[in-house]
Amino acid sequence: QSNISSGSTLSATNDTLKLKITLLNSYGNQTPIFYDWSLTVLDAPAAAITPAGATTFCQGGSVILNANTGTGLTYIWYKNGNVISGATSSSYTATQSGNYTVNISNGCSATSAPVTVTVNSLPTAEAGNNQTVCAGTSVTLTASGGTTYLWNNGVTQGVPFTPTATNTYIVTVTDGNGCSNTDNVTVTVNPIP
């Protein structure tokens, strides 16, 4: 049995505590009153985020962030320390760069370690200017804006070829982050009179 004074801080487990309150009347007499007090101690929930995929991806992509689940838990998601409006479920789909955390509560609360999401922008694909040539004239298509270039219709970046008819050529430009974008150029072939 411990003596607990007013204002004391207790570290307790689930238990029934017996409190003794001593009343002092106007004559100076002390009257002890006993109360049984049921104390329920809640364990703070674990708070952790498990990404369902890569946390670095290209613009237009996303990753689902999953918090641990349990009965009676509530969730508040944050990006860079700011509350994400409406994000109150056990998972959140991130589409923007930032540091994400989740606060989980069951009456007591805990906040997860941050998960960093990085969204890489798409390259600016440039297929070049449209061209007009006479039949039998060679053409060289050279795109820019990335590190690798994949053309359709059998065209190779920077390699001359001779088109036989007017056509639109599409190039897929990929940058060093593996992000891709497309552009196109039209080559108009005029017949020789």
Summary of the structure (lengths in Angstrom):
residues: 193
radius of gyration: 34.3
end to end distance: 112.0
largest distance: 127.2
contacts: 467
relative contact order: 0.14
helix: 0%
strand: 47%
